[in-house]
Amino acid sequence: MTRPSAFYCFHRKQFKVVCVKLSAVFVLLALVMAQAFAYDVGIKVTVSQDTIAVGTNISIVKDGTLLYSAKADGNGAASFVLDTGSYFVYLDRGGYSRHVNILEVGKNENIAYTMRQLISYASAYGQMTGPADFNGTTVTAYLDGNVAKRISPNKDGYYIISYMPEGNYEIAFNSPGFVEKNVSATLLQSVFSEVNVKLDKTPVAPIAQPTMTVPRAVQKQSVIEILILKEGVPMAGQIVLVKMPAGNVEITTGADGKAHVNAVKAGEYVFTYGNLTSITIVEGEKELPAPKPIAPDPEPSVPIAPEPQKKADNGLATGVVIAVIGGLIVVIGIILFVLGKAIKKQKPKAEAGMHSQPEASETEHAAEHKHAHAHKHEAADHAHTHGHKKQM
C-alpha cells in the first residue's frame, strides 16, 4: 500500500483549513442576518394611577403559539428579542382581567401598557388566515342585526374589536376574493374573547359557453332555423359555417340570434360554430349525382410499353371469362361426341376384314399340314417296304 505524497497531504490540510474558515464565516453571517431582523423590545406595565405593575406576567404569542413568558421586574418591565412581525401580548395580574394588545415589531423600541381593574365593555380578538393581502378586509360585529362595531385587521390579519356592550354577536369576516365567514359568539363584559377564522377563496364560476340549436330532421324544401344563445341571451352577428349537399356557405345570425338555411336538397347538413357542431337530416328522395363527362385519352407521343397483365377485379370481366370457357367446353364436347359416332361406324368394317384374313390363313395352314402329313406317311411306307425286302 503506497503512502500519499507530501504534496497531497499538504493540500488536503489546506483544504480542511479553508472549509473551517468558510464555515465560521457562514455562521457569522447567519448571526448577523438574524440580528439584522431581530429587535430588542422592552414592555412596561402600569396600572390606572400610573403605578408600576411589578410582577405582572407578560406573554408573547404568535400564530396561536406561546413564544415567551416573563414577569415584570421592579420597574414593571421585561425585555424580549423579537423578529419583524405581529404578536399578541397577554397581560395577566391578580385581581385584573386579562388584557390583550397587538404588538407590531419592526424596530428597537420600548412600549408601555396600562391595565384597568374594571372594564365595562366586551371585546373580541383573534387572527384571520387565508388571504395574503388584508387590504380591504373587515371584521364586523352585529348585535341584534345592527352593526355594533367594524374594524380592519392589520397587515398580518391580527385584530381586536372592543368597546362593545355585552351580548350575543354575529361576527362577519370579509376579504376580497374570499367567501364571507360568520361566527356566533357571546361577548361578556371585561372579557377578551378569542375568535380565530380561516377564509376560503371564492370559487370561480365557470364561464358560460354559447349554445347552438338546430332541428334534428326536416323535410326537403323546408327552412332550417339555427339559434345561438349565451346564458339565454340571443347572440347577433355570429358566423356559422354550413356544410350541405349543394356546397358550403357561411350564414350570420340576426338580432334574434337566428339564421336560416333553405333545405333544397336531401341529405346531411352540418352546422359549425366555434367548437360547436350540430347536424340536421333533410329527409326526401336524394338526387343522384350527375355523371362526369369522360375526357378522351390523349394519344401519347411516345409508344407506351404494354403493362403486365393484372388480375381482373371486375365482376363483369370474370363473368365473361367464365362464359367463354363454358362455351369452349360445350363445343369440345360436341366435337368429341361427333368423332365418337364416326369411330363407331368404321369399327364393324375393320373387324370384318380382320376376321376374313385369319380364316384364309387357317385354310392354307391346314392344307400345308395335310400335305406334310401325307408326305410323312409316304416316307414311312417306303421305309417299311424297304425293310421288308431286306428280311426276305
NORLINVEN-V201080 format. One record per backbone hydrogen bond with DSSP energy under -1.0 kcal/mol. CO is the residue of the C=O (numbers start at 1). NH is the residue of the N-H. If there is no record, write none. Layout:
BEGIN
co | nh
CO | NH
CO | NH
END
This chain:
BEGIN
co | nh
5 | 9
6 | 10
7 | 11
8 | 12
9 | 13
10 | 14
11 | 15
12 | 16
13 | 17
14 | 18
15 | 19
16 | 20
17 | 21
18 | 22
19 | 23
20 | 24
21 | 25
22 | 26
23 | 27
24 | 28
25 | 29
26 | 30
27 | 31
28 | 32
29 | 33
30 | 34
31 | 35
32 | 36
33 | 37
37 | 84
39 | 82
40 | 109
41 | 80
42 | 111
43 | 78
44 | 113
45 | 53
46 | 115
47 | 50
51 | 47
52 | 54
53 | 56
56 | 72
57 | 92
58 | 70
59 | 90
60 | 67
60 | 68
61 | 88
62 | 65
65 | 62
68 | 60
70 | 58
72 | 55
73 | 76
76 | 45
77 | 73
78 | 43
80 | 41
82 | 39
85 | 105
87 | 103
88 | 61
89 | 101
90 | 59
91 | 99
92 | 57
93 | 96
99 | 91
101 | 89
103 | 87
105 | 85
109 | 42
111 | 44
113 | 46
121 | 190
122 | 164
123 | 193
124 | 161
125 | 195
126 | 159
127 | 197
129 | 199
134 | 137
138 | 174
139 | 151
140 | 172
141 | 148
141 | 149
142 | 170
143 | 146
146 | 143
149 | 141
151 | 139
154 | 157
157 | 128
158 | 154
159 | 126
161 | 124
164 | 122
167 | 187
169 | 185
170 | 142
171 | 183
172 | 140
173 | 181
174 | 138
175 | 178
177 | 202
181 | 173
183 | 171
185 | 169
187 | 167
188 | 191
191 | 123
193 | 125
197 | 129
200 | 179
211 | 229
213 | 227
216 | 281
218 | 283
219 | 222
222 | 263
224 | 261
226 | 259
227 | 213
228 | 235
229 | 211
230 | 233
233 | 230
238 | 253
240 | 251
241 | 272
242 | 249
243 | 270
244 | 247
247 | 244
249 | 242
251 | 240
253 | 237
254 | 257
257 | 228
258 | 254
259 | 226
261 | 224
262 | 264
263 | 221
267 | 282
269 | 280
270 | 243
271 | 278
272 | 241
273 | 276
276 | 273
278 | 271
280 | 269
281 | 218
282 | 267
283 | 220
314 | 318
315 | 319
316 | 320
317 | 321
318 | 322
319 | 323
320 | 324
321 | 325
322 | 326
323 | 327
324 | 328
325 | 329
326 | 330
327 | 331
328 | 332
329 | 333
330 | 334
331 | 335
332 | 336
333 | 337
334 | 338
335 | 339
336 | 340
337 | 341
338 | 342
339 | 343
340 | 344
341 | 345
342 | 346
343 | 347
346 | 350
347 | 351
348 | 352
349 | 353
350 | 354
351 | 355
352 | 356
353 | 357
354 | 358
355 | 359
356 | 360
357 | 361
358 | 362
359 | 363
360 | 364
361 | 365
362 | 366
363 | 367
364 | 368
365 | 369
366 | 370
367 | 371
368 | 372
369 | 373
370 | 374
371 | 375
372 | 376
373 | 377
374 | 378
375 | 379
376 | 380
377 | 381
378 | 382
379 | 383
380 | 384
381 | 385
382 | 386
383 | 387
384 | 388
385 | 389
386 | 390
387 | 391
388 | 392
END
